[in-house]
């Protein structure tokens, strides 16, 4: 987070308008695009920090416009078209100095839109996995920080909790829908000869709560994130974790501090 904030400050203060490379500074405004909804603890902490630092360091205030794209609950070409139309009309005529992006899906969405909406606006990103960056051909005015969450870290923590660990119960949305965990399936293959994996991903919350309360001994739960609890219920991952912890009979490992 600190590096992203420093990059945003640098862009707002120093970088000339892309394409012209004149001495004219960028507009003192930022469009901040989050991948999930406004209730996520990370988003709350990030928003507070970025507004505090941006308006403390420069000589003049920075306007911050914020949008929560909620890709955890909605997806697909039609939804992206709705978002594109909404953003185009809302920010038409607004001078944006920099776009700050949180999340891999949001970064890819913004890159697809740049030619139409923000071709000359630099982009700074955070919470984007290294595999996504490796396959993208980023323009020179798109930069940021990457992250890599691996299953091996969760297994190490699980073994600390359960010294004779034999099983991992994997809980969360289906892995293919989780931007931050593209390495988990590779990790399952690596540990397949050492541990039994109980796949509880993608289950409705009612069924999941039953299953996590009946796990065998020498098992640890690795919780990733649940946005879609089935049965028409959408969760903030932290709240889904609370619902699971209330009934789980085995220890729970969380792979991110801000869930």
HELIX and SHEET records of a PDB file:
HELIX    1   1 UNK A    2  UNK A   14  1                                  13    
HELIX    2   2 UNK A   41  UNK A   57  1                                  17    
HELIX    3   3 UNK A   77  UNK A   90  1                                  14    
HELIX    4   4 UNK A  104  UNK A  113  1                                  10    
HELIX    5   5 UNK A  130  UNK A  135  1                                   6    
HELIX    6   6 UNK A  151  UNK A  161  1                                  11    
HELIX    7   7 UNK A  175  UNK A  177  5                                   3    
HELIX    8   8 UNK A  179  UNK A  181  5                                   3    
HELIX    9   9 UNK A  184  UNK A  191  1                                   8    
HELIX   10  10 UNK A  205  UNK A  212  1                                   8    
HELIX   11  11 UNK A  237  UNK A  245  1                                   9    
SHEET    1   A 5 UNK A  63  UNK A  68  0                                        
SHEET    2   A 5 UNK A  29  UNK A  34  1                                        
SHEET    3   A 5 UNK A  98  UNK A 102  1                                        
SHEET    4   A 5 UNK A 122  UNK A 129  1                                        
SHEET    5   A 5 UNK A 142  UNK A 147  1                                        
SHEET    1   B 4 UNK A 196  UNK A 199  0                                        
SHEET    2   B 4 UNK A 167  UNK A 171  1                                        
SHEET    3   B 4 UNK A 219  UNK A 223  1                                        
SHEET    4   B 4 UNK A 252  UNK A 254  1                                        
END                                                                             
